[in-house]
Amino acid sequence: MPDKTSSKTKQRPDNSPLLWKDEINWPDRYSNKYTRGHVLVVGGPIMTGAARLAAMAARRAGAGIVSIATSDAAFDIYATATEPGTIITPFKGLDGFKKIISSKRKNTIVIGPGAGDSISGASVEDMVLAAIGSGLNVVVDADGINAFKGNPEKLFKAIKANSGQANSGQANSGKGKSGQVVLTPHGGEFARLFPQLTNTPEDTPEEKLEMALKAAKLSGAVVVFKGADTVIAGPGGMGVVDSTAPAWLATAGSGDVLAGIIGAMLAQGVNEGMDGMSGASAGVWIQARSASIFGPGLVAEDIIQTLPRVWSELAREISGK
């Protein structure tokens, strides 16, 4: 993400399309489903709605293909309850999961929404580590984060070993690098991963930004610290604050939707897509804008269905029409 903040706002730059709109990989007449990216969502056996929300959000956010990887036991649930455009792929054990993510046509994994502790005999902790080790982009949310509450250093070590400089949060010539990791904790999950960085509901956006920047440096990942003011921070020292979310976003499933949107932003073209910082910032803003357009009565599914209106707005803004 280019640093387009003035010296006056550098301490607390506000998230807006001005920061990342030029990095959106808009489809053209030569685009196909593969150039728009393949997102793989990991689906748990019990809270199946979470993975389905993330998958649907990734599709509406522009991913060309979206798959859900789940256990044999949960296959029928996903196959019958998920939209027909989503591919359902069953696997057995950690080796089966590794085989799925070894495909060169997949470029982003979303893991954690509704995942529980284990899937098809594989612990979610091991699956997260395998996902990061695959060299693909990875969005770690919810249960993917909670899997490391007793040993966050294990997660951080894996991120730093496999992601290199992809998550620097600085402008670079290699947009859309693979191996980017984005963590999306809410307040409770943030405290579990970063117990040494205390937070309270009274924290100001500036204090929250400082904590997120420390967390990003400590983990080696782009950190999306969710809340009324959501902070996006990269380990290279760049951070932005998004205060655009309406109160209506306080609804079950909105975090799953956000994980899917961010996954889509990272997936849209390995050589042309967004880097971790830009993709996360765009995902947060796009979700908030969708919720604002829909307004009162919002549920998570409404965020997804309103995304086309957000894309239309962005297209008009970029074209100047």
N, C-alpha and C positions, 0 to 999 in steps of 0.2 A: 504493500500500500504506500503510495507516495505521500510524503509528509507535506500536506497542503495547509497545515495550521499556521496561523500567524504567531509571532512571539508572544502576543497578548494572551492567546488561548492555549498555548502549548501545555500549560499545567493541567488544563481540563478541556481538551478539545471535544466538541460535540459531534456525535455521529450524524452524518447526513450523506445523501448520494454524491455530494461534491467530492467526498473522499475516495469513492470506489466505483462510481458509475462508468468511468472510462475502462474499467477492467472487466465489465460484464461481457461474457462470450455470447453475443447475440447470434442466433442461427441465421444462415443465409441459404441461398438456393442450392448450395453444395453440401449443406449439413445433412447428417443422417443420425440415426439413433446412437451410433457408436461415438461420433464426434461430440455428441452432447453429454456423454458420460454414463457410466453404469454404477449405480449406487446399490450396495448390498446392505440390507437391514437385518440384524440378527433378531429373530423372534422367539420369545420365551413361551413356555408351555401353558401358562395360566393367564397372565394379563395380556392376552393376545391383541387387545385393542390398541395398546401402546405402540407396538411395532407396526400395526396396520396404519395408524395415524402418521407415523414417521414416514412410511413408505408412500402413502398418498401425498403427503406434503412434498416429498422429494420429486414426485412426478409433476405436480403442479408448479414446483419451483424451477423446472426446466431440465431435470435429468432425462436423458433419452431412454434409459432402461432402468427399472428398479426391480430388484429381487428380494425376497425374504427367505433367509436360511433358518430352518427350524428342525425340530426332532421328528422322527417318523411318527411318534405318538400324537404330535400336534398338527401333522400335515393336513388331515382332513378338515380341521377347524379353519386353518388359513386358506385352504383351497376353496372352501365353500363360502367363507365370509369376507374374503378380500376381493377388491375390484378386479375384473378380468384382465386388465392390462398389466397386473403385477405378477411376476414369475415366482412360484413357490418351489423351493429346493430343499428337500430333506437331507439330513446327514446323520451319521452315527459317530459319536465320540469326537475327541479332539482331532484325531487324524482325518476324519471325514470333513470336519470344518476346515482344516488346513488345506485339504484338497480343493474345496470350493473357492477359497480365497487365493489360490494359486493361479487362477485364471487371469491371463494378461488383459482380458477385456474389461475386467472390473477395476475401478480406480478409487472408489471410496467406500468405506465400511462405516455404518452407523451401529454402534453396539451399546446396549444398556436399557433402552426403553422397555419396561416390562420383562426384562431378562430373568429376574430372580437370581438364585444362587448358582444354578447349573442348568444345562440344556443337553439332553441326550448323552448324559454321562460325563460331560465335560464341564469343569467349573468355569464360571464366567470370568474369574480372574485369569485362568489360563487362556481363555479365548481372547480376552483383551490383549494379553501379551503376544499371542499368535498374530492377531490383527496388526499390531504395531510392528512386529517383526517381519510382516509380509512386505513392507515397503510401500503399501497403499496409504492413501489418506485415511485417517480414522477420526470419527467424532465419538467421543466417549461421554455418555450421559447416564444419569440415574443409577441403576444397579451396576453399570460398568464402573462407575466411580466408587460406589459403596463397597464393591468387592475388595478395595484396597484400604479400607478404613483402618485396618490394623497394621498395615505395612505400606504406606504411600511411597516410601523410597523405592520399593520394587517397581512401581509404575514409573516413577521419574527416571530411574536408571534405564529402563527399556526405551522410554521416549528419547532420551539424550543419545542413546546408543544407535538408534535407528533413524531419527529424523534429521540429523545433521543441522544444517542451517535453514532448513525449509520453513521453520516457524519464527524466523528472526523478527518478524514484524516490521522490517525495513523494506524500502523499495528495492527491487532486484530485477535483473533482466530475464530471469527464468520463471516467469509467471506460471502458476499451475504446477509447480513441482509436486512430485509424489512424496510420500513419507511425512506429510504434515499431520500433526495431531492437535485436535481442538477438544478441550475439556469444558463442559457446560454445567457447572455446579450452581445450585441455589444456595442459600445461606447455610442450611444444615449440612449439605454435602461439602461445601467449602470448608467448614470447620472440621469435618472428618479428614479431609485430605491435607489441610494446612492448619493443624491445631495450634501451631506457634504464631499464627497470624489471627489474632482475635478480632471478632466483629460483633457488633450489636445493632439492633434495629435503629438506633439513633445515629449511626455513622452517617456523615455527610458524603455526598458523591465524591468529593476530593479525597476523603479518607478511604473510601471504598476503592477508588482508583489506585491509591498507593498500595493497598493490600493486594489488589489484583496484579499489579506490576511485580510485586515481590513474589507472588505465587507463580507467575509466568516464568520468571527467572529461575525460581527454585525447581520447577517441574520440567522446563524446557518446552512447554506446550503453549499454544494460544489459549488463554483462559477467558471464558465468557461467564462472568460473575453475575448471575441473574438476580433480578429484583425490580422494584419500582424504578430505580435507576440502574440499568444494566451496564456493566463495565466490560469492555473488550480489551485485553492486554496481551502483548507479545513479549517474549523473553528478550527481544532486542531493545526494549525500552519504550516502545510506542503503545499508547493507550488512548481509548476514546470512551466517552460516556454517552449513553443513549437514554434520554429522558422522554422519549416520544410515546412510550407504551401507555395506553389507556387502562383504567382500572378494570375494564371488562376482560382483560387478559388473565385475571386471577380466576382461572377455571381449569379443571382437570384436563390433562392432555395437551395443554399449550406448550409444555416443555418438550413433549414428544414431537410435536409439529415443528418447533424450532430446530430440533436436532436434524429432522429430515430436510428442512430448508437449507441449513448450513451444509449438510452433506451434498445436496444438489449443487450448491454454489462451488464447492471444491471439485466436484466431479466433471464439470462441463468443459472437458477438453484438457488432457494432461499437459499439452503444450500451450494452451490458450486460456485455461481457466484461471480462477482467482487464487491468490495465495491464502494462507490460513487466516491472516489478520483481516484482509479485505473480505474474504468469504464470510467470516463470522460476523463482521460489522454489517455487511449487506444483509445477511440473514436476520439479524436482530431488528434492523430498521424495517425490512420488508414485512416481517411478521407484525410488528407494531402498527405499521401503516394499514395492513389488512384489517386488523382488529378495530382501528379507528374508523375505517370506512364502514364496517358492518355496524358497530355501535352496540347499544343495549341488547341484552338477550343472547350475547355471543356464547357459543360453545366451541370447542376445539375444531370441530368439523367445519364451522363457518369460516374460520381463518383460512383454511385450505380452499374453500369454494370461492373466496373473495380475492385470492391471489391474482387471477387474470386481470382484475381491475387495477391492481398495483402495477403489474407489468405494463399495462396500457398507459398509465400515468408516466412511468419511467421512460417508456418509448417516446412519448410526446415531448417530455422534458429534454431528452437527448437530441431529438430531431429538431427541436425548436418550433414544432407545429402544434 
